[in-house]
Amino acid sequence: MTSTQQNHHGLQKKPVVALTMGDVAGVGPEVVAAAVVSTDVQQRCTPVVVGDPQVLERALKHYENAPQVRVVSHLDGIAEERDDDAISCWNPTNAETASVPIGKLHAAAGQAAYDWLVAATQAALANQIDAIVTAPLNKEALHLAGHHYPGHTEILAKECGVEDFAMMLYLPAGEVVSGPYGLGVAHVTLHTSIASVPDLLSTEAIAEKISLIASFLQRVGCQAPRIGVCALNPHAGENGLFGNEEATLILPAVAHATETGINAMGPFPADTLLQQAVAGRYDGVVAMYHDQGHIALKLIAFQRAVNVTLGLPIVRTSPSHGTAFDIAGKNLVETAGMVSAIRTAVQLVPSKRV
């Protein structure tokens, strides 16, 4: 039974959104706590925290009149209306992480973050929850625990059994982005060295990312999305003076997308293209590598940028910041990004597959 079915009054239930705690040594517990006490979040969804209840209780102590934590052993009936305002917390592996030092790398934190993410993903695949919003994990701690993934995106793809996926940073429509459907920036390569990027690019991979972001934009209501595709090299290669990837790899991908009915354009110099996209000329952008897309969006709207994983059969979003060990546990983290990620997840629930 999915949580978006009607209740006995005939009213649509709020979607159930799992908030994974991430690395407990970082700011994850703090941004999760801020989200569950947010009236905005409570009105939009039924949050369930996937993590250590003792750590959640510790993070909630920063708030006056903070809700109680209700420990649940399963997700059956998690969407049912309750008489109290307690926050449900599910710790599927009974991980005990309250003793993990805050702000320090620890394998136990990496293991717990991995287990919570996998459990939430399986729950989403089983339609026990409607969406996942992930607090940041630490990649080094993840590796210390023996899980050699670059990050959330790759774990999610493996658990969902998909090969065609992408990380997209998304700015919802509002005061920052002029376009009515927001702005998405998908990345062809992701967590890899700059030196390896040219060898990892292919016409097929670029065309795949164009298709994924076009499908996403259609699901948020943009029926004919305009997709701008970044060049790899400065000045789009300047007709081969600074590299030929534009002619040999990117242009054929744009042509292929156009042949399939997608309004794709490019390749264009990234600095100009991203400025024009923010101004509303494009609905989506395909960047060739991580920093090409991330720097621009984080510069203009760090706290509003939402990470969305494209190509999954489930909804997953996250804030765009990391674990921030340097300020963890000090109640200094800006929490708007987590709330923005939850808003976006709820927006995507009706379309389900992103």
C-alpha positions in Angstrom: 0.0 0.0 0.0 1.5 3.3 -1.1 1.4 6.2 1.3 -0.3 8.5 -1.2 -3.5 6.6 -1.2 -6.6 8.1 0.3 -7.4 7.8 4.0 -10.7 6.8 5.5 -12.0 10.4 5.2 -11.4 10.3 1.4 -8.6 12.8 1.6 -5.2 12.3 -0.1 -2.6 11.5 2.4 0.6 13.5 2.5 3.5 11.8 0.8 5.9 10.0 3.1 9.5 11.3 2.7 12.4 9.4 4.2 15.2 11.6 5.5 18.4 9.7 5.7 20.7 11.0 8.4 23.9 10.7 6.4 27.3 10.8 8.3 26.5 11.4 11.9 29.9 13.1 12.4 28.9 15.9 10.0 26.0 18.3 9.8 23.5 15.7 8.6 21.7 15.2 11.9 21.4 19.0 12.3 19.8 19.6 8.9 17.5 16.7 9.4 16.4 18.0 12.8 15.8 21.5 11.3 13.7 19.9 8.6 11.4 17.9 10.8 10.6 20.9 13.0 9.8 23.0 10.0 6.2 23.9 9.6 6.7 24.1 5.8 7.9 20.5 5.8 5.2 19.2 8.1 2.5 20.7 5.9 3.9 19.1 2.8 4.7 15.6 3.8 5.1 13.0 6.6 8.8 12.8 7.3 10.4 9.7 8.7 14.0 9.9 9.7 16.2 6.9 8.8 19.0 7.0 11.3 20.0 6.7 14.9 17.2 8.0 17.2 19.7 9.0 19.9 21.6 11.2 17.5 18.3 12.7 16.3 17.3 13.5 19.9 20.6 15.2 20.5 20.2 17.4 17.4 16.6 18.3 18.4 17.8 19.7 21.7 18.6 22.9 19.9 14.9 23.6 19.5 12.4 24.8 22.0 9.3 22.6 22.2 11.0 20.0 19.9 8.8 17.0 19.1 9.4 13.7 20.7 11.1 10.9 18.7 9.0 7.9 18.0 11.2 4.8 17.3 9.6 2.5 14.7 10.8 -1.0 13.8 9.1 -1.1 10.4 7.4 1.3 8.0 3.9 -0.4 7.9 1.3 2.3 8.5 3.8 5.0 8.6 1.5 7.4 6.8 -1.4 7.0 9.1 -2.7 10.0 11.0 -1.6 10.3 14.6 -2.7 12.3 17.6 0.7 13.5 18.5 3.4 15.4 16.7 6.2 12.9 17.4 8.8 12.3 14.6 9.2 8.8 13.4 12.7 7.4 13.4 13.6 4.1 11.7 17.0 2.6 12.5 16.8 -0.6 10.3 20.2 -2.0 11.4 20.0 -0.7 15.0 23.3 1.2 14.4 24.6 2.8 17.6 26.5 5.9 16.5 25.9 8.4 19.3 29.5 7.8 20.5 31.0 8.7 17.1 33.1 11.9 17.6 31.5 14.8 15.9 33.7 16.4 13.2 36.0 13.3 12.8 36.3 10.6 10.2 35.0 7.3 11.4 34.3 4.0 9.7 31.2 3.4 11.9 29.7 6.6 10.5 30.4 5.6 7.0 28.9 2.1 7.6 25.7 3.5 9.1 25.2 6.1 6.4 25.5 3.4 3.8 23.1 1.0 5.6 20.5 3.7 6.1 20.7 4.7 2.4 20.3 1.2 1.2 17.4 0.5 3.5 15.6 3.7 2.4 16.2 2.8 -1.2 14.7 -0.6 -0.8 11.7 0.9 1.0 11.1 3.3 -1.8 11.4 0.5 -4.4 8.7 -1.4 -2.3 6.5 1.7 -2.3 6.6 1.9 1.5 7.7 5.5 1.2 7.3 8.1 -1.6 10.7 9.8 -1.8 14.1 9.9 -0.2 16.0 13.1 0.8 19.5 12.4 1.8 21.6 14.3 4.2 25.3 14.3 3.2 27.6 11.4 3.7 31.4 11.5 3.8 33.1 9.7 0.9 36.2 9.0 2.9 34.3 7.5 5.8 32.3 5.5 3.3 35.5 4.0 1.9 36.9 3.4 5.4 33.8 1.2 6.0 34.7 -0.8 2.9 32.1 0.7 0.5 34.1 2.0 -2.5 31.6 4.2 -4.2 32.1 7.8 -5.2 29.0 8.9 -3.5 25.2 8.7 -3.1 24.4 8.7 -6.8 26.3 5.6 -7.6 25.0 3.6 -4.6 21.4 4.5 -5.6 22.0 3.5 -9.2 23.3 0.1 -8.1 20.5 -0.5 -5.6 17.9 0.4 -8.3 19.6 -1.6 -11.0 20.0 1.2 -13.5 22.9 2.0 -15.8 21.6 5.2 -17.3 21.5 7.9 -14.6 22.8 11.3 -13.9 23.4 13.8 -11.2 21.5 17.0 -11.7 21.6 20.2 -9.7 18.2 21.9 -9.9 17.2 25.4 -9.0 13.4 25.6 -8.4 11.6 28.4 -10.1 11.7 31.6 -8.0 13.6 34.7 -7.4 16.9 33.4 -8.7 16.0 31.7 -12.0 13.9 33.5 -14.6 12.4 30.4 -16.2 9.0 29.2 -15.0 10.1 25.6 -14.5 13.3 26.3 -12.7 16.7 25.3 -14.1 18.4 21.9 -14.1 22.1 21.2 -14.9 22.9 17.5 -15.5 26.5 16.3 -15.6 28.0 13.8 -18.1 30.9 12.8 -15.9 30.8 13.2 -12.1 33.2 12.2 -9.3 36.4 11.7 -11.3 39.6 13.6 -11.9 39.7 16.4 -14.4 42.5 14.6 -16.2 40.2 11.6 -16.9 37.2 13.6 -18.2 38.1 13.7 -21.9 38.5 9.9 -22.1 35.2 9.3 -20.2 33.2 11.5 -22.6 31.4 9.8 -25.5 28.6 10.8 -27.9 26.4 8.2 -26.4 26.9 9.4 -22.8 26.2 13.0 -23.7 23.1 12.1 -25.7 21.9 10.0 -22.7 22.2 12.9 -20.3 20.4 15.2 -22.8 17.5 12.7 -22.9 17.4 12.3 -19.1 17.2 16.0 -18.3 14.6 16.6 -21.1 12.4 13.9 -19.5 12.8 15.4 -16.1 11.8 18.8 -17.3 8.7 17.4 -19.0 7.7 15.8 -15.7 7.8 19.1 -13.9 5.5 20.6 -16.6 7.9 21.9 -19.3 6.5 20.3 -22.4 9.1 21.5 -24.8 12.3 22.0 -22.8 15.2 24.0 -24.3 18.4 22.2 -23.5 21.7 24.0 -23.8 24.8 21.7 -24.0 28.2 23.0 -22.7 31.4 22.7 -24.6 34.3 21.0 -22.9 37.0 23.4 -23.9 37.4 27.2 -23.5 35.5 29.2 -26.2 34.0 25.9 -27.4 37.3 24.8 -28.7 37.7 27.9 -31.0 37.2 25.7 -34.2 39.8 23.2 -33.0 42.4 25.5 -31.7 41.8 24.4 -28.1 40.6 20.9 -28.6 38.3 19.0 -30.9 35.9 17.3 -28.5 33.2 19.7 -29.5 33.2 18.6 -33.1 33.9 14.9 -32.6 31.8 14.1 -29.5 29.4 16.8 -28.4 28.0 18.1 -31.7 27.0 14.6 -32.8 25.2 14.0 -29.5 23.3 17.3 -29.9 22.4 16.2 -33.5 21.1 12.9 -32.2 19.0 14.5 -29.6 17.5 16.8 -32.1 16.6 13.9 -34.4 14.7 12.3 -31.5 12.6 15.4 -31.1 14.5 17.1 -28.2 15.1 20.9 -28.6 18.9 20.6 -27.8 21.4 23.3 -28.8 25.1 23.6 -28.6 27.9 23.1 -27.8 28.3 26.5 -26.4 31.0 28.0 -24.1 30.0 27.1 -20.6 30.5 30.5 -19.1 28.1 32.2 -21.5 25.6 29.3 -21.6 25.1 29.1 -17.9 24.6 32.9 -17.6 21.9 32.7 -20.3 20.3 29.7 -18.7 19.9 31.5 -15.4 18.4 34.4 -17.3 15.7 32.1 -18.7 16.9 31.3 -22.3 17.3 27.6 -21.4 15.3 25.2 -19.2 18.1 22.7 -18.8 21.9 22.5 -19.3 24.2 19.5 -19.8 27.6 20.1 -18.3 30.6 17.9 -19.3 32.0 17.6 -15.8 31.3 18.1 -12.1 32.7 21.6 -11.4 31.6 23.0 -14.8 28.0 22.8 -13.6 28.3 22.9 -9.8 30.3 26.2 -9.5 27.8 28.3 -11.5 24.7 27.1 -9.6 26.3 27.1 -6.2 27.7 30.6 -6.7 24.3 32.1 -7.5 22.1 30.0 -5.1 24.1 27.7 -2.9 21.2 27.1 -0.4 18.5 26.7 -3.0 20.4 24.2 -5.3 18.9 20.7 -5.0 20.7 17.6 -6.1 18.3 15.3 -8.0 19.3 11.8 -9.3 17.9 11.3 -12.8 17.1 7.9 -14.2 15.9 6.2 -11.0 12.5 4.5 -10.6 12.3 6.4 -7.3 12.5 10.0 -6.2 15.7 11.1 -4.5 16.9 14.6 -3.8 19.4 16.2 -1.4 20.9 19.5 -0.5 23.9 20.5 -2.4 26.3 20.9 0.6 28.6 18.3 2.1 29.2 17.1 5.7 31.0 20.3 6.8 33.0 18.6 9.6 34.4 22.0 10.6 31.1 23.3 11.8 29.4 20.1 12.7 27.7 20.0 16.1 28.0 23.8 16.6 24.5 24.7 15.3 26.0 26.9 12.6 24.9 25.1 9.5 22.5 26.8 7.1 19.5 24.5 6.9 17.5 26.0 4.0 19.0 23.6 1.5 17.5 20.5 3.2 14.0 22.1 3.3 14.4 23.1 -0.4 15.3 19.5 -1.2 12.2 18.2 0.6 10.0 20.7 -1.3 11.5 19.4 -4.6 11.0 15.8 -3.6 7.4 16.4 -2.8 6.9 18.2 -6.1 8.3 15.1 -8.0 6.3 12.4 -6.2 3.3 12.5 -8.6 5.6 11.7 -11.5 7.6 9.2 -9.4 10.2 8.3 -11.9 12.7 11.1 -12.4 
